[in-house]
Amino acid sequence: MELWQYVGAIAGFCMPLFNIPLIFRIVKRKSAGDLSLFWLFGVWTCILLMSPAALMSQDIAFRLFGWTNLIFFTVVVVVAAKYHKGQS
């Protein structure tokens, strides 16, 4: 593997880790009211539809990104759905 493939693989793995502060912020505030459920489920649906291609790809960066993005954004969806308060 070349240097840029290693860099891409590391970046592909690390990028979804930036969801962790969002998860902690939602839990700490006990609110996800500032997130649109339409946006949240729209992005998650796209991730789910893209995942088979990512997980079967020969490109290690895309495969690592696919796994970590699927895992961490699913956690975002679960936490946000738990703490989302409907508009009264």
Stockholm file with secondary structure:
# STOCKHOLM 1.0

chainA/1-88         MELWQYVGAIAGFCMPLFNIPLIFRIVKRKSAGDLSLFWLFGVWTCILLMSPAALMSQDIAFRLFGWTNLIFFTVVVVVAAKYHKGQS
#=GR chainA/1-88 SS CCHHHHHHHHHHHHGGGGHHHHHHHHHHHTCCTTSCHHHHHHHHHHHHHHHHHHHHCSCHHHHHHHHHHHHHHHHHHHHHHHHCCCCC
#=GC SS_cons        CCHHHHHHHHHHHHGGGGHHHHHHHHHHHTCCTTSCHHHHHHHHHHHHHHHHHHHHCSCHHHHHHHHHHHHHHHHHHHHHHHHCCCCC
//
